[in-house]
Amino acid sequence: MLKLELMSTEGCHLCDEAEAVLQLSLPADQVEIDWVDIAYDDALMDQFATRIPVLYCPSTAQALDWPFSPEDVHAFLTSVLEG
């Protein structure tokens, strides 16, 4: 199963919107998404604070910044899976 992270923080309405897009776009039986609250990690804050929500693949270090559509998510997934 592919593991992705949604870089976010509490109270981020755009992160809620991103989650809705991801739920429509990703096959739940093939992709696991972990919410990562960047507020608790200074390095993540430095990297993502002005960009969240960000869909991130830790195994390839690829990122998809908001705003993204279902089509963008599919293209991102294809890119991640092709390595």
C-alpha positions as a Markdown table, in Angstrom:
| # | Residue | x | y | z |
|---|---|---|---|---|
| 1 | Met | 0.0 | 0.0 | 0.0 |
| 2 | Leu | 1.3 | 3.4 | -0.9 |
| 3 | Lys | 1.7 | 5.8 | 2.0 |
| 4 | Leu | 1.2 | 9.5 | 1.5 |
| 5 | Glu | 1.1 | 12.4 | 4.0 |
| 6 | Leu | -1.2 | 15.4 | 4.0 |
| 7 | Met | 0.8 | 18.3 | 5.5 |
| 8 | Ser | -1.7 | 20.4 | 7.4 |
| 9 | Thr | -2.4 | 22.0 | 10.7 |
| 10 | Glu | -5.4 | 22.4 | 13.0 |
| 11 | Gly | -8.0 | 24.9 | 11.9 |
| 12 | Cys | -6.9 | 24.9 | 8.3 |
| 13 | His | -10.1 | 25.1 | 6.1 |
| 14 | Leu | -8.1 | 24.6 | 3.0 |
| 15 | Cys | -6.8 | 21.3 | 4.5 |
| 16 | Asp | -10.4 | 20.2 | 4.9 |
| 17 | Glu | -11.1 | 21.0 | 1.3 |
| 18 | Ala | -8.0 | 19.1 | 0.2 |
| 19 | Glu | -9.1 | 16.1 | 2.2 |
| 20 | Ala | -12.4 | 16.1 | 0.4 |
| 21 | Val | -10.6 | 16.1 | -3.0 |
| 22 | Leu | -8.4 | 13.3 | -1.8 |
| 23 | Gln | -11.3 | 11.2 | -0.7 |
| 24 | Leu | -12.8 | 11.5 | -4.1 |
| 25 | Ser | -9.6 | 10.9 | -6.0 |
| 26 | Leu | -7.6 | 8.2 | -4.2 |
| 27 | Pro | -8.4 | 4.5 | -4.0 |
| 28 | Ala | -8.8 | 3.8 | -0.3 |
| 29 | Asp | -7.7 | 0.2 | -0.7 |
| 30 | Gln | -4.4 | 1.2 | -2.4 |
| 31 | Val | -3.4 | 4.5 | -0.7 |
| 32 | Glu | -3.1 | 5.4 | 2.9 |
| 33 | Ile | -3.0 | 9.0 | 3.9 |
| 34 | Asp | -1.6 | 10.2 | 7.2 |
| 35 | Trp | -2.4 | 13.7 | 8.4 |
| 36 | Val | 0.8 | 15.4 | 9.6 |
| 37 | Asp | 0.3 | 18.5 | 11.8 |
| 38 | Ile | 3.3 | 20.7 | 10.9 |
| 39 | Ala | 2.8 | 22.9 | 13.9 |
| 40 | Tyr | 4.7 | 20.4 | 16.1 |
| 41 | Asp | 7.9 | 20.2 | 14.0 |
| 42 | Asp | 10.1 | 23.2 | 13.3 |
| 43 | Ala | 11.6 | 21.6 | 10.2 |
| 44 | Leu | 8.2 | 20.9 | 8.7 |
| 45 | Met | 7.0 | 24.4 | 9.6 |
| 46 | Asp | 10.0 | 25.9 | 7.7 |
| 47 | Gln | 9.4 | 23.7 | 4.7 |
| 48 | Phe | 5.6 | 23.7 | 4.5 |
| 49 | Ala | 4.1 | 26.6 | 6.5 |
| 50 | Thr | 3.3 | 28.9 | 3.5 |
| 51 | Arg | 2.3 | 26.0 | 1.3 |
| 52 | Ile | -0.2 | 23.8 | 3.2 |
| 53 | Pro | -2.1 | 21.8 | 2.4 |
| 54 | Val | 0.5 | 19.7 | 0.7 |
| 55 | Leu | 0.2 | 16.1 | -0.4 |
| 56 | Tyr | 3.6 | 14.5 | 0.2 |
| 57 | Cys | 5.1 | 11.2 | -0.7 |
| 58 | Pro | 7.9 | 10.4 | 1.8 |
| 59 | Ser | 9.3 | 7.5 | -0.2 |
| 60 | Thr | 10.0 | 9.8 | -3.3 |
| 61 | Ala | 10.0 | 13.2 | -1.7 |
| 62 | Gln | 7.5 | 14.4 | -4.3 |
| 63 | Ala | 4.9 | 17.0 | -3.2 |
| 64 | Leu | 1.7 | 18.3 | -4.6 |
| 65 | Asp | 0.8 | 21.8 | -3.4 |
| 66 | Trp | -2.7 | 23.1 | -3.0 |
| 67 | Pro | -4.8 | 24.0 | -4.9 |
| 68 | Phe | -5.2 | 20.6 | -6.6 |
| 69 | Ser | -8.0 | 18.9 | -8.5 |
| 70 | Pro | -8.8 | 15.2 | -8.8 |
| 71 | Glu | -7.0 | 15.2 | -12.1 |
| 72 | Asp | -3.9 | 16.7 | -10.4 |
| 73 | Val | -4.0 | 14.0 | -7.8 |
| 74 | His | -4.2 | 11.3 | -10.4 |
| 75 | Ala | -1.2 | 12.8 | -12.2 |
| 76 | Phe | 0.7 | 13.0 | -9.0 |
| 77 | Leu | -0.1 | 9.4 | -8.1 |
| 78 | Thr | 1.0 | 8.3 | -11.6 |
| 79 | Ser | 4.3 | 10.2 | -11.2 |
| 80 | Val | 4.9 | 8.7 | -7.7 |
| 81 | Leu | 4.2 | 5.1 | -8.9 |
| 82 | Glu | 6.4 | 5.5 | -11.9 |
| 83 | Gly | 9.2 | 6.6 | -9.6 |
